[in-house]
Amino acid sequence: MARVLVPLAQGCEELEAVTIIDLLVHADLKVVSAGLKPGSLHCSRGVIILPDTTLGEALQCP
């Protein structure tokens, strides 16, 4: 199964992030969301998203 990395940063557009992740999951792809720092992030309209991992950790995966 193909894997797709979706990087997320503070202030991102929640609709864009969630829509992209949802479409990729429905396409039967393994999606990994990654924040720049550990923990949750606040999107542009106040929605809080908890990424799967950090970008640094995701890039160390084989």
C-alpha positions as CSV (number, residue, x, y, z in Angstrom):
1,M,0.0,0.0,0.0
2,A,1.3,3.4,-0.9
3,R,2.0,5.9,1.9
4,V,1.4,9.6,1.6
5,L,2.8,12.2,4.0
6,V,0.6,15.3,4.7
7,P,2.6,18.0,6.5
8,L,0.6,20.4,8.7
9,A,1.7,23.6,10.3
10,Q,0.1,26.0,12.8
11,G,-2.5,28.2,11.1
12,C,-3.2,25.8,8.2
13,E,-6.6,25.7,6.6
14,E,-8.5,23.0,8.4
15,L,-10.9,22.4,5.5
16,E,-8.0,21.8,3.1
17,A,-6.1,19.5,5.5
18,V,-9.1,17.4,6.4
19,T,-10.4,17.2,2.8
20,I,-7.0,16.1,1.4
21,I,-6.6,13.5,4.2
22,D,-10.1,12.2,3.7
23,L,-9.8,11.9,-0.1
24,L,-6.5,10.0,0.2
25,V,-7.9,7.6,2.8
26,H,-10.9,6.9,0.5
27,A,-8.4,6.1,-2.3
28,D,-7.1,3.3,0.0
29,L,-3.8,5.1,0.6
30,K,-1.9,5.0,4.0
31,V,-2.0,8.6,5.1
32,V,0.4,10.0,7.8
33,S,-0.2,13.5,9.0
34,A,2.9,15.2,10.4
35,G,3.2,18.5,12.4
36,L,6.3,20.5,12.6
37,K,6.4,20.1,16.4
38,P,5.0,17.4,18.7
39,G,1.4,17.8,19.9
40,S,-1.7,19.5,18.5
41,L,-1.9,22.5,16.2
42,H,-4.4,25.2,15.9
43,C,-5.8,25.8,12.4
44,S,-6.8,29.2,10.9
45,R,-10.4,29.1,12.3
46,G,-9.6,27.7,15.7
47,V,-10.0,24.0,14.9
48,I,-7.4,21.8,16.7
49,I,-5.8,18.9,14.8
50,L,-3.6,16.3,16.3
51,P,-1.1,15.0,13.7
52,D,0.0,11.4,13.7
53,T,3.6,12.3,14.2
54,T,6.2,15.0,13.7
55,L,7.7,15.8,10.3
56,G,11.2,14.8,11.6
57,E,10.0,11.4,12.8
58,A,8.1,10.8,9.6
59,L,11.1,11.5,7.5
60,Q,13.2,9.0,9.4
61,C,10.9,6.1,8.5
62,P,12.3,3.7,5.8
